[in-house]
Amino acid sequence: MAKCAICEKAAHFGIKVSHSHRRSNKMWKANIKSVRVKVNGANKRMYVCTSCLRSGKVERA
C-alpha cells in the first residue's frame, strides 16, 4: 500500500548504526497520501507521494 501510483516510490531498507556502532535494521517509508485525482476526466482515489503532488505530475479532483 505504501507505494506511489505515479512514480512507484516505495519503502527503502537499510541498517541503522548507533553511536556505539551496534547495527539493526531500519526502514524509510515514502510520504504517501491518499488523494482524489482526475484520470481521463473521471475522479479516482489513488496513493500518491508528496513529491509527485508538488511537481504537478497529478491533477487533484
N, C-alpha and C positions, 0 to 999 in steps of 0.2 A: 504494500500500500504506500509506503514512503518512497515513491518514485514519481518523478515529473513526467507527465504525459507528453510534453513537448520535446525536452532535451534529454530525457532518460536519466537525469541525475538521480542518484540513489545514495544509500549509506556507504561510507568508506570505513575500512578496518585498518587498525594499526596496533602499535604497542605503546602503552603509557609507561613512562620511566620516571620513578620518583627521585627525590634528591639523593637517597641512599642507593640509587640505581637498581631498585627492585622493579621487575618488569611484570606488567599484567596487560591483558587485552583491553582495547578501547575501541569504541565505535563513534564515528562522527555522522550525525544524521543531517540530511539536506533539509532546508527550511521550506517545507511543502505546505501549501494552503489548498483547501477545497473551495473552488470558486465557480461561479456560473459564467460560462464562456459562450460566445457566439461562434458556432461551427456551421458553415454553409447556410447561414441565415436562420438557423434554429438554435435555441438555447440548450446548453448541455452542461452538466456539472462534471468538473474534472479536477484532478490533483495537479497543481502547477507550482513550480518553485518560484520564489520571490524574484530571482534574477530574470526569469522569463517575463514576469509581470511588469517589472520595472523597465525592461528593454523594449517593451511593446510588441513582443512576439505573439501576444494573445490579446484579443479584444474582449473586454468584460461585457456581460449582458446587462 
